[in-house]
């Protein structure tokens, strides 16, 4: 079973700040920024990525697939 959720968020900040905080998957994975989460990059694009995030919540494995896009503006 699964649920599909679409969420769009506008972040009013310079592009480099947004990339550093939200889009640097290699940093998050390599430095284990979120130790309880496991990430896997499925696809890379020039302005985004598709990746999975896995976590155990109350003993139940939860796997989410994210498609992240960073628009020019």
C-alpha positions in Angstrom: 0.0 0.0 0.0 1.1 3.5 -0.7 0.0 7.1 -0.7 1.0 9.8 -3.2 1.4 13.3 -1.9 2.4 16.4 -3.9 3.8 19.4 -2.0 5.2 22.6 -3.5 7.1 24.9 -1.3 8.5 28.3 -2.3 11.7 29.2 -0.4 12.6 32.9 -0.8 16.3 32.6 -0.6 19.3 32.8 -2.9 19.8 29.7 -5.1 23.1 28.8 -3.4 21.5 28.8 0.0 18.6 26.6 -1.2 21.0 24.2 -2.8 23.2 23.9 0.3 20.3 23.4 2.6 18.0 21.2 0.6 19.6 19.8 -2.5 23.1 18.6 -1.6 22.2 14.9 -1.3 25.8 13.9 -1.5 26.6 15.9 1.6 23.7 14.6 3.5 24.5 11.0 2.6 28.3 11.3 3.0 28.3 13.2 6.3 25.4 11.2 7.7 23.5 14.4 8.5 20.4 12.5 9.4 21.7 9.3 11.1 18.2 7.6 11.4 17.5 8.1 7.7 18.8 6.1 4.8 19.0 7.8 1.4 19.4 6.4 -2.1 19.7 8.5 -5.2 17.6 7.0 -8.0 18.1 9.7 -10.6 20.1 13.0 -10.9 19.1 16.0 -13.0 20.7 19.4 -13.5 18.1 21.0 -11.3 16.9 18.2 -9.1 16.9 14.6 -8.2 14.7 11.6 -7.5 15.6 9.7 -4.3 14.3 7.4 -1.6 14.4 8.0 2.1 13.9 5.2 4.5 13.3 5.3 8.3 11.9 3.0 11.0 8.9 4.5 12.8 7.5 2.5 15.7 9.3 -0.5 14.4 7.7 -0.2 10.9 9.9 0.5 7.9 8.7 3.6 6.0 10.1 4.2 2.5 9.4 7.5 0.7 10.3 8.5 -2.8 11.0 12.2 -3.4 11.3 14.1 -6.6 12.9 17.4 -5.9 13.2 20.2 -8.5 14.8 23.6 -8.1 13.4 26.2 -10.4 15.6 29.0 -11.8 13.7 31.6 -9.8 
